[in-house]
Amino acid sequence: MAAKNQPSRKSTNASQPAATKSAPTPAAAPQPVAAKADGAEVWRHDYDYVLRDLRRLLIVSGSLFLIIIILGFFI
């Protein structure tokens, strides 16, 4: 008797267009972190790779400078 509690379903396939199968849509890109009022978080996120490169450049140049200073004492 549970069928009486459910609304009746009518076949409406003729009135509705057939669903077309398409390729699944890719997942949406993650939303960026909410920016502060001054937008500092936005540019920091956009230029993370620049900060990493600058840090690497500082380490390499500092190491080379120390090597030159140390070699200067022995040559």
N, C-alpha and C positions, 0 to 999 in steps of 0.2 A: 503494500500500500504506500510505499515511499514515493511512487511515481506521481501520486496526486499532489504531493507537496512541491514537486518541481514544476517550473513553468514549461508549457508545451513548446517544443521546437519545431518550427516549420522549415522546410527545405527552401532556402532562398538562393540556391546556387545560380539560378537563371538570372536573378536580378543583380547579383554581385559579379564584378569582373573576376576572371580566374586569376589566382595568385601566381605570379611568375617567379620562378626560382632564379635567384641571382646569387652572385658570389657573396659570401659573408662580408660585411663591412669590417674594415680593420678597427681595432680598438682605438678609441680616441686618445690623443696624446695627453699625457698627464698635465693637469693645469699647473701653471707656475705658482709659486708661493705668493701669497697675498703681499702686495707691495706696501711699504710704509707710505706715509703721506708725501715724503720727499722722493720716493722712487729709488732709494739706495739699494734695496734688495733686488730690484729688477736688473739694474746694470751689473750688480755683483754676480748675479746668477748667469747673465749673458757672457761675462768675461772671465769666468772661472779658469778657462784654459790659458788666458793671458797671464793670470796670476801664477799659475803653475809653471809656465814657461819662464817668467821673470825670476821665480825662485830658483829654478834649475840653472838659469844663466848666472845668477849671483853665486851659487855654489861652485859652478865650474870655473868662473872667472876668479873667484877668491882662491880656489885651489891652485890654479895656474899661477896666480900672483905669489902665493906662498912658495911654490916650487921655484920660481924665478929668484925670490929673495934667498932661499936656502942654497940654491946652486951658486948664487953670487958670492957666498962665503967660501966656497970650495974651489972656485975657478979663479 
